[in-house]
Each structure stands twice: as C-alpha cells, then as structure tokens.
C-alpha cells in the first residue's frame, strides 16, 4: 500500500483519537453525579465504572492529557510528512496551520460540544475504555503525580483531594437551586429540600406558638369549665397550669380526658384533671429544629414547652410545626386559619405586629430577612433603629411599611405593601434590598 495512503489513514485515526480523549475528559467531568450514583445503586455496571474513575480523577486526567498530547504530537508529525512531500520545506508551515485547525475544530471543539450536551450517555459509553487506559498508563501517571505533588508542596500549596463538610453542603444547596426553576413540581420539591438543610440553623423560638397565642387550662377552675374549654379547643394537647401561666404542671390530652369521662360513666364528678395530664417536657428556646425533631422521634412525643434561659414560658412547639417548616402549612378540618393578616383590595396587607416573618415568606413567597428578627414588628424596629409613631411610613427590602397602631412601645398593626412591580415568572415576588428610610406619609397616600 502506498505510504501516502498509510499516512492519511494514520492521520485520520489520530484525529479520531484526539476527539476521543477530548470528549472523554468533558463527559466524565460533566456527567451528573446524582444520576451516576442512582444508576450504581441499580447495579448498572458502566455507572459503577464512571464513579470508580471519578473517585481517582487525578489519574484519569493525567491519562487523558497524556493520550491527547501523544496523538496531537503525532498529528503534527504525520501532517508535516504529508505536506512536506507536496510542498517541500514550506510544507512544514502548512502542516502546522492545518494541524492546528483540525485539532481545534475536530479534535477539541466538536467532540467537547457533543460530550457536554450528552454528558451522561458519553460518560457511560467511554468509561470502560478510559479505565483500561488508566490501568495501562498507571506507572507513568503515578510518577507524574508524585512529581507534581512534590512541586506543589515546595510552593506551599496544599492539595485537598476531598471537599470538606461545608463545601459538600454548599454543593448540595447549589445542586438543589440549579433544578428548582424548571416547573412547579420541582420548585416545590426544591423548597422542601432547602428547608430540610436549614433545620439545623433555625431555633424552635422562630416557629413556636407564642405564649400569648397559646390555649391553656387553669387547673383550679371547676371541672365543668375545664372540660368545656378542652372540647371547644381545636387542639388535642393543651398545657395545664396552676396559679399563673408560667407554672405548667402538665399537658392534658383530649383522648385521655374522654376516656376518663367514659370510665366514670360520663360523669364529671370525681375526675382529677391533674392525674390525667402527662408530665410537661421543657426545652430551651435556642434548640435547633433538627435536634428537636430527633428528640421528638426518640421520646415518641409530639409536644414540647419552650422556655428561655431563666425558665420563663416562651411558647410551645409540636412535631407538626417542624414538619410545616419543611412542607408548608398542614391544615385539617379542626385547624383555625392563622389570624393576623388581612389582604387589602389595593394589594397591600394589614397585619398584626406579632405575625412571623417565616410564615409570611412561606405563605406569599416573600424574602424578608429573618436573621435579626422573627416578627414583622421586630423587622420594622430593627431596620428603622427607632420606635416608630402611628402613621409613620418606612421603605426597605423593596416593601413599604406603614404603622397603623402602636401601644406603648409595641407595634400592634402594620400595613405592608409588597413590590408588585417585581413579580417573577414563577409567581413569586423578587425583592430588592434598600436602606431603611422614612417616607412622608402625606406623599404615600391616605391611611386605610
């Protein structure tokens, strides 16, 4: 066979080899880690190979770079021979230009473009061949890695092969955020996953039912009044106190009360409410939700009483409260809709100052910051750096806040107007943060 034809065939094979190595690098680095892990659990052998290669990516990259360098060098040599035969000494220049163009287009851009658009499929297809090449080239690549590691140490560069817990958590959050805008289903799932990751950063004081909103029973009341209040309450577990609300002596369960009444032949005389109540479980207000959920599971209880560092009653928290923090509001036929927020015809909301920011963000898709304050009144006080007067208006985080009612130093009612001019395509309100500044009430329209 003519040597010219052999050189042409060899050049074609080398170009294919260059494209193979380029596409392999892109495919293995761009393939979905989550999908490969899922396929591995299903026993898919090629996915196992992909994950095995990604676990030793430094040797894979070294092998691919070594192979790419070799084939690209031979492409230049063979091209020089072919062009030199036809153009003489100047053929080397033509060969260099042609080889560069071919390697750039056919050996780099084309295969990498295809691989990045078909990353999972390409990785599964090419992984067995790459694994064989990694084993063959291991002595060379291992020696190269030793030299590189030594040079990096001399330069004071620390080589970290595995990311830390914080980096893994950031990667997980990023992966969730990357896939939460596709449609309503994935968006809701992404919000729940973010809520799960945030459990460790949220104290129970942020989601508890505040003491002023608690339903409680006075153990010193006549038994008839206690039973009547318990049956009228939408809750099955009710704290029982004696003397003053801070003195919680137990938690009365509606089922225990009904069983006792039935056992007493549906008579109330002789019932001892205190003996029917279970021992109260007190927890610190700074307990994070992840710890508390684990405690609920271990103790097989759903109800805890929140106290501050001095033992004063703060509120109550239930397992349902934590679950709602993850999945959103869970309502049943006995639930009473959360009071305190009244939507207005102009798109604003009139609300009590005790309404929590987390409830507002979850219900209306807002992004009001809740790091420094847990209620809407607390946010206004924090941002305004003063105790506002009735009628005073502030603007921050893209919202307008008008003080409707103030009792002493407490903001009782606030009118909140969200930035409706910044509605995103998913129906959520995108907020911009601005510095808190008073607004002239006269220029902001009449009070409702």
N, C-alpha and C positions, 0 to 999 in steps of 0.2 A: 504494500500500500504506500502511496506517495507520502513522503514526510510532511508535506504541506497539509495534507488531509488529516494526518495524525495530530499535527499541531492544532488544527481547527477543532477537532473533536476534543482534544485535551483542554483547549481554551474554554469550550462550551461546558465541559464538566467542572472546570474550576469556577466558572461564573455561577453555575448551579450550587456548588459548594459554598461560595461566598454568600449567596442568598439564603442557603440553609442555616449557616451559623448566625447570620443577622436576624433571621426570623425566629430562631430558637431563643436567642437572648431576650427578644421582645416578648415572645409568647410566655416564657417561664416567669418573667418579672411582672407581666400584666395580667396573668391568669387570676381569676377570683380565688382568694384563699378560702373563703367560706364555701364556695361550690366544690372546690377540690376536697375540702375536709368532709363535706357531706357525701360526696361520691366514695371517699375512702371508707366511711362508716358503712356504706352499702356494699363494700367488697370489690369495688371497681379497681382492677389491678393497675391500670395505667395512671389512675389518680394517686394510687399509693406510690408509684414511681415519681410522679410530679412532686408530691410532698416530700419524698425522700431526697430529691435533688434540691428542693428549696431549703431543706434543713442544712445543707452544706453548699450554699450558694457561692461561697468564695472559690471553691474548686470548680464549680460549674462555669463561672465567669472566666476563670483562668483558662479552662479548656476551650471555651468558645473563642476567647481572644487569641489564644494560641492557634487554633484552627483557622480563624479568619485571617490572621497575619500571614500564615503559611500560604493559603490559597491566593490571597491578594498579591503576595510577592511573586508567586509562580505565574499569576495572570500577567504581571508586568514583564516577566522574563519571556514567556511564550509570545506575548504581543510584540516584544522587541524583535524576536526571531522572525515572526511573520512579516512585520513591516520592514525590517531590515533587508529581507530578501527582495522586496519590491522597490524600496526607496533608498536603499543604501544606508549611509551613515545618518542621514537626516531622518531615517525611518524610526530611530530611537525616540525622537521628539514626537513624531506622530503616534508612536506606540504609547508614550506616556499620556498624551492627551486623550487618546481613545480609551485606554485602560481606566483612566480616572473617571471619564464619563460613564463607562459601562459599570464600573464598581459602584459609582454614586447612585445611578438610576436603578440598575438591575440587581446589584449586589447589596444595596443598603435601603434606599427609599421604598422601592416596590415591595420587597419581602417584609419589611418592618410595617408598612402600611397595612398589608394584608394580615399580618400577625396581630397587630393591635386591634383590628376590627373583628378578628376571630381568635381571640387570645385563648379561651378555654379549649376549643377544639384543636388549635395548633399545638398547644402545650401537651395535650393528651396524645397527639399523633407523633410528635417529635421526641417526647421524653425517653422512650426506650433506647433510641439511637444515641441521644446525648449521654445517657447513663453508661452505655458501653464505651463511648469515647472518654468519659471521665475516668473510668477504671483503667483504660489503656494509657492515658496520659498522666495518671496519678503521680508517678515518680517525678516527672518534670514540673507539674503544677505544685506539688508539695514542696519541692526545693525552692520554687519561685516564691511561694507563700512565706517560707521561712526567711528568705532574703528581705521581702517587703516588710514583714513584721519587725525584723531587726532594725531596718532603716527607720521605720515609724517610731520605734522605742527610742532610738538615738535622737530623733527630732522632738521627743517628748509628747508624742501623740498616743493617746490611749485607745486601744482597739476594743470596741464593745460589740460582741457578736450577737447578744440577745438584748432586746429592749427591756427596760425596767417596767415595774407595775404601772407607773404614771404614764409612760409612753404607750403601753398597751391600752390603758383606759382611754387616752386621747385618740388612739387609732380606732377603738371601738365606737366612740362617740362620733368620730368623723365618718365611719362606715355607715352608721345609722342615719346621720344627717344627709349623706350622699344619696340615700334611697327613700327619703321621706316626702319628696315632692312629685312623685310620679302620678299618684291618684289618691283618692280619699282613703282607700283601704290601707295602703302602705303608709300614708301620712298618719293615720290614727295609730297604726302599729308602732311607727317610729316614736310618736309622742309617749306611748306607754313604755317603750324601751328606755327612752331618756328618763322618764320618771323613776324607773327601777334603778338606774345608775345614780340618780340623785338622792335616793333614800338615805344614804349614809351622811349626806350633808344637810338634811332637814331635821330640826329638832321637833319633838312632839308638841312643843308650845306653838308652833306655826300652824298646826292643823287641829288642835284640840278644840272642844266646845268650851268656850269661856264660862267661868263660874256664873256670870250674870245671865247667861242663856241656859243654864242647867235646870233640869227638872229635879227637884229634891223633895223628900218627905220628912216631916218633923215627927220623930218617934214619940213625942209627948202628946200628939194630937189623939183624939178619940179614935178607936179602931175603925169606926164607920167612915170618918173623913179620910183616913189613910187609904182604906180600900177604894173609896170613891175616886180619890186623886190618882191612885195607881191604875185603875181601869180606864180613866179618862186620858191618861198619858199615852202617846204613840210609841213609847219606849218599853221594852221588856225588862230592862235592868235600870233600877232607879236608886241613887245614893240615899241612905238613911242617916239623918243626923239627930243629935240631941243637944238642946240648949242653943247652940249657934251653928251656922252652916259650916264653919271650919272644923267642927267636931264630928267628923264622919265616923259612924260606928258600924256601918255595914252597907251591903248592896242587896236590895230586895229584887228578886226575880219574880215576874208576874206569874210564871208557871208554878213556882213554889207556893205563892200566895193562893192560887186557885186550888192546888192540891190540898193545902191545909184547910181551906174552906170546905172542900168536898169531904175530907176526912172528918170534919167537925159537923157533918150533916147540914151543910150550907148555913151554919150559924156563925155569927161573928163573935159572940161572947166566948171569952176564954182564950182567944188567939193571942199569942205572944209574937208580935212582929219582929222583935229583936232576935229571937231564936230562929226565925225563918230566914233572916238576912245572912248572907255569906260574909266572910271576913274581907274587909276592903284591902285592895292592893295599891299601894302608893308608889309612884315612880317620879324621879326628878324631871323637871321641865326641860332640861337640856339633853335628855336621852334621844339619840337619833332614831329615825324610823326603822332603819334596818335592824338595829339592836332590839327595838321594841317588838317588831314583827317576829323575830326569832324567839323573844321571850314569851310572846303570846302562844307560839306554837309549842314551846317546851312545857309551859304551865297549863296548856289546854284551856286558856281563858281568853275572853274577848273584850274585857272591860278593865280599865285601869284609871286610877285617880291621880291627876298631875298636881304636884306640889313644888314650890320653889325651894331655894336652899335653906330657908328658915322653917319649912314645913307648912307654910300657909297654902291654903287651897287655891289652885290656879284654874282647874277645869277638869275635864275628863277626855279620854281618848279611847277609841274602840278599834278592833281589828278592821271593821268596815271603813273607818276613817282612813286607815293606811291603804286599804285596797282602793278606795276612791281616789287617793293621791296618785295611784298608778293608772287606773282605767277610767277615771272620771266619775261623775255623780252616779250613785246606785240608788234608785228610788224604788220603793214598794208602795203598796196601797195604803200603808199607815204613815208614810213619811209626810211631813209638812214641808211645803216648798220654803226654801230659805228666805226669810223675810229680810227687808232692809234695802232692797234695790227696786226702784220703780222706773222703768223706761218711760221716756217722755216723747211726745209727738215730734219734737224737733231733732230727735236722735241723741239727746243727752240722757243722763241717768241721775236721778235723785236717790241718794243712798245715805244710810246711817254711817257714822264715822267708824263703827266697830266692824264693818264688813272687811273681810280679809282680802289682801291682795292676791293670794294664791287662788281663792275662789273666783275673783274677777278675771284673772288671767286665764284660768281654765275654762270658765263659762263663756267668755267673749273673745278669747284668742288674743288678749292684750299681752303686752310685755312690760308691764310696770315692774320696776325692780323691787324685790322683797328681801334684799340682804340686810338693809338697815332698819326696816320697819315691816311689821306684819299686817297692819290695817291701813285703810285708806286715810284715816285721820293721822296716823303715825307718819305716813309718807309725806303728807302736806306739812306737818310740823318739822320733819327732818329737812325737807327741801327749802322751806321758807325761812328756817332758822329763827322763827318767832312764833308767838301765839296770835293767829290772825283774828281780826274782828269780823262780825257779821257783815256780809256784803262785800268783803274784800275778795279779790279775784287773783289767782296765780296761774301762770302758764309754765309747765315744764314737762319734759318727756313727750312733747307733742300734744299733751292734753291741757284742757282748761278746767280749773278747779275754782268753784265759787262757794264761799262759806255761807250757808243758809241759816244755820242755827248754832249758837255756842252757849254752853252752860258752864260758867266759871272758866276753867282752863281746858275744858273738854269740848271738842268739836263734835256736835251731835248729828248734824245733817250737812251734806256736801253735794253740790251739783257738779257732775263730772261730764265734760263734753269731749269725746274722743276725736282724733283727727281723721274724719271720714274722707278727706281728700287723698288719703294714702292707703286705700284698700287694695290688697294684693289679689291676684287672680284666683287664689285658693279660697278667698272669702275671709281671710284673716286680716287684721289691721296691722300694718307695718308702722312701727313707732320710731320717731327720731328723737334723740335726747338733746334738750336745750337747757340752758341755765335757768333756774327758777327766778322769775321776776314778777313783781306785782303788775297787775293790769288795771287800768282805770275802769271801775265798774260802769261809769256812765257811758263809756265807749264800747261796752261789751254787750249791750242790750239790756232789756228790763229783766228784773228778777222774776222767777216763776211765781 
